[in-house]
């Protein structure tokens, strides 16, 4: 990942390379990381398919957003879990809707939990990429 200057503002640039391994899987590489992808038309139980990868990206975005804003908000927590479910429609093929639950192990007040959720929704890159084209909704709650 490198930074690019556009219109006077620094922008983040991402680079991923994916290769077909065989008729069952592909391999994506980014930085020093690799992930096996299910690109088999029959499905591959040992890898994430593209829709599952999208839902995983949303989960990671939510957790990374919490990691980013928790120190700013002085939000105390012991852990976090994100559960995401999506429904795919066939025509046209897309995620019809996505529902998520963020479960936070915290003693913070309900108001502070709500503030954390608002920050997740406002500043999440993947969240804000998915939201305009999908019925995306969720909740945050205490463990």
Secondary structure, 3 states (H helix, E strand, C coil): CEEEEECCEEEEECCCEEEECCCCEEEEEECCEEEEEECCCCCCCCCEEHHHHHHHHHHHHHHHHHHHHHHHHCCCCCEEEEEEEEEEECCCCEEEEEEEEEEEECCCCHHHHHHHHHHHHHHCHHHHHHHCCCEEEEEEEEC
